Amino acid sequence: MINVISRKPNRVMIDARYIQHKTSGIGRYTQHIITQLLDLDPRLQLELVTHPSRPNPIEHERVRCQVFR
């Protein structure tokens, strides 16, 4: 059995449209999940699909946002 460790960053896309200025329970939950994922894996890169009212809900060097229109 060969163990291979990838050096490439992991990329995940998350629907973060519920993170708005008036955040709902789902929005808060999503926001906490995102911050915890970033803390858990230093190679993780996130792409967020965001709401136009809050185009950049999380500012982090490993997070890119795309506004859903």
C-alpha positions as CSV (number, residue, x, y, z in Angstrom):
1,M,0.0,0.0,0.0
2,I,1.4,3.4,-1.0
3,N,0.5,6.5,1.0
4,V,0.4,9.6,-1.1
5,I,0.1,13.0,0.5
6,S,-1.0,15.7,-1.8
7,R,0.8,19.0,-1.7
8,K,-1.9,20.7,-3.7
9,P,-4.4,23.0,-1.9
10,N,-7.9,21.6,-1.5
11,R,-10.6,23.7,-3.0
12,V,-14.2,23.7,-1.9
13,M,-17.1,25.8,-3.1
14,I,-19.8,26.7,-0.5
15,D,-23.1,28.4,-1.0
16,A,-22.9,31.3,1.4
17,R,-25.9,33.3,0.2
18,Y,-27.6,33.1,3.6
19,I,-24.7,35.2,5.1
20,Q,-26.3,38.6,4.8
21,H,-26.4,41.8,6.8
22,K,-29.4,40.5,8.8
23,T,-28.0,36.9,9.2
24,S,-30.4,34.1,9.7
25,G,-29.7,30.9,11.7
26,I,-28.6,29.1,8.6
27,G,-26.3,32.1,7.7
28,R,-24.7,32.1,11.2
29,Y,-24.2,28.3,10.9
30,T,-22.6,28.6,7.5
31,Q,-20.3,31.4,8.7
32,H,-19.1,29.3,11.6
33,I,-18.6,26.2,9.4
34,I,-16.4,28.3,7.1
35,T,-14.2,29.7,9.8
36,Q,-13.8,26.3,11.4
37,L,-12.9,24.6,8.1
38,L,-10.2,27.3,7.6
39,D,-8.8,26.7,11.0
40,L,-8.7,22.9,10.5
41,D,-6.9,22.7,7.2
42,P,-4.2,25.2,6.3
43,R,-4.2,24.0,2.6
44,L,-7.9,24.5,2.2
45,Q,-9.1,27.2,-0.3
46,L,-12.7,28.2,-0.3
47,E,-14.8,29.7,-3.0
48,L,-18.0,31.2,-1.7
49,V,-21.2,31.9,-3.7
50,T,-22.5,35.1,-2.0
51,H,-25.6,37.3,-1.8
52,P,-25.4,40.7,-3.6
53,S,-26.2,42.5,-0.3
54,R,-23.0,41.1,1.3
55,P,-20.5,40.2,-1.5
56,N,-17.5,39.5,0.8
57,P,-18.9,38.1,4.0
58,I,-15.6,36.6,5.1
59,E,-12.3,38.2,4.5
60,H,-9.5,35.7,4.5
61,E,-6.5,35.1,2.3
62,R,-7.8,31.7,1.3
63,V,-11.3,32.7,0.5
64,R,-12.6,34.0,-2.9
65,C,-16.2,35.2,-3.3
66,Q,-18.5,35.1,-6.4
67,V,-21.7,37.1,-6.2
68,F,-24.8,35.1,-7.2
69,R,-27.1,37.3,-9.5
